[in-house]
Amino acid sequence: SRTVTRISGSIQGFQDGSLHTAMYWSPFDLAVDGSNSIIYVADKNNNAVRKITLSSQTTTLFGDQSNLNIDGSTAVAKIGKPHGIDFVVSGGDLILYVST
């Protein structure tokens, strides 16, 4: 027998926070890091890439609901309708690959 456990999210919306306060709108894909401690989420209809930690804390890495595609640092980058997500670690840096 297997158990299903919700790790984050409650209702549709766009809000960072804990297990009970975080909100997503169509989380479409995810990638789990090698140590199983961080989950990266392509939150499609929020036009954002989110991060969930082992303590079930959700934070937005980049994106802000504005269906735009803008390259840049996480402070300015925007992603329109992310559908897929994966990553590699190279030289200690995390490189996220996101498809739209």
Secondary structure, 3 states (H helix, E strand, C coil): CCCCCCCCCCCECCECECCCCCEECCEEEEEECCCCCEEEEEEHHHCEEEEEECCCCEEEEEECCCCCCECCCCCCCECCCCCEEEEEEECCEEEEEEEC
